[in-house]
Amino acid sequence: MGDRPDMEMLQQRISELEEKVEHLRVSRRVLMNLLEKVEREKGGLVSRLERENRKLQQHNSRFAKSLLNKNRQIIELQAKINHRA
């Protein structure tokens, strides 16, 4: 007779553990979904930043060429002025 309460207690404990395992499975799925979402967002952000970086490099290149041309024009004008003087 003493076995019956022990058996019920063990069955209750098994049920509690099974419920905890199910909660852990759900938690794991939620965490995996969150991780996948973060990875997708990170990939999108990296792509956007790479595009922005390329645009900035192109802009900087055009600006540098413009400065070189302006500098060349200034030197030519100064040479003309010095040549006349």
Secondary structure, DSSP 8 states (H G I E B T S, - for coil): -THHHHHHHHHHHHHHHHHHHHHHHHHHHHHHHHHHHHHHHHHHHHHHHHHHHHHHHHHHHHHHHHHHHHHHHHHHHHHHHHHH-
